[in-house]
Amino acid sequence: MNIKPLADRVVIKMQEAEETTKSGIILAGSAKEKPEVAEVVAVGPGGIVDGKEVKMELKVGYKVLISKYSGTEVKLDGEEYTILRQSDVLAIVD
């Protein structure tokens, strides 16, 4: 099943959280931070949103930074995705 976002929304898949710290300490499940880097898996068409024209800057495959608690989390076919507005994306990671 595919997700097709509407208007200025994008669907992202979060990158896995780090299992160990840089010094090699293994983290327990509750100690892991929510990752902030995600991969764009679907992009809406843009268009008129709230009376303003929105041009989509993001493309499928981009790695992006998002704030920790933005978007709506959904589960589809056993995979977890987050749907958010393009304006909630903080930056593109090269």
C-alpha positions in Angstrom: 0.0 0.0 0.0 1.3 3.4 -0.9 0.9 6.7 0.9 0.1 9.7 -1.3 0.3 13.0 0.8 -2.0 15.9 -0.1 -1.2 19.6 -0.5 2.1 20.6 1.1 2.5 17.5 3.2 5.4 15.0 3.1 5.8 11.5 4.3 9.1 10.6 6.0 10.6 7.6 7.6 12.8 8.2 10.6 16.4 6.9 10.7 17.1 4.3 13.4 18.3 5.7 16.8 21.9 5.1 17.8 22.4 1.9 19.8 25.7 3.0 21.3 27.3 6.4 22.3 30.5 7.6 20.6 32.5 6.3 23.6 31.0 2.8 23.0 28.4 2.7 25.8 25.3 0.6 24.8 22.1 2.5 25.4 18.9 0.9 26.9 15.7 1.4 25.0 14.4 4.2 27.2 17.7 6.1 27.0 17.7 6.4 23.3 16.9 9.8 21.9 14.2 10.2 19.2 16.1 10.6 15.9 15.8 13.9 14.2 17.1 12.8 10.7 14.6 11.2 8.3 14.3 10.2 4.7 11.5 11.6 2.5 9.5 8.7 1.0 6.6 10.7 -0.5 5.8 14.3 -1.4 2.5 16.1 -2.0 1.8 18.2 -5.1 1.9 21.6 -3.4 -0.6 24.1 -4.7 -2.7 26.6 -2.8 -2.6 26.2 1.0 -4.2 28.7 3.3 -4.6 31.1 0.3 -0.9 31.0 -0.6 0.8 29.1 -3.3 3.2 26.5 -2.0 6.0 25.2 -4.2 7.4 21.8 -3.0 11.1 22.0 -2.4 11.6 18.5 -1.1 11.9 15.4 -3.3 11.7 11.7 -2.5 15.1 10.4 -1.2 16.2 13.6 0.5 17.5 13.3 4.0 16.0 16.0 6.3 16.2 17.3 9.8 12.9 17.8 11.7 12.1 18.9 15.2 11.7 16.1 17.7 7.9 16.1 18.1 6.6 17.4 14.8 4.1 15.6 12.5 1.7 12.8 12.9 3.0 9.2 13.3 1.2 6.5 11.3 1.8 2.7 11.0 1.2 1.1 7.6 2.1 -2.5 6.6 4.3 -2.8 9.7 6.3 0.3 8.9 6.2 3.5 10.9 6.0 6.8 9.0 5.5 10.5 10.0 3.4 12.9 8.0 4.1 16.6 8.3 3.9 19.8 6.4 6.9 20.9 4.3 7.2 24.0 6.5 7.9 21.7 9.5 11.1 20.4 7.9 14.1 22.4 9.3 16.8 21.5 6.8 18.0 19.2 4.1 21.1 17.1 5.0 23.7 16.6 2.2 
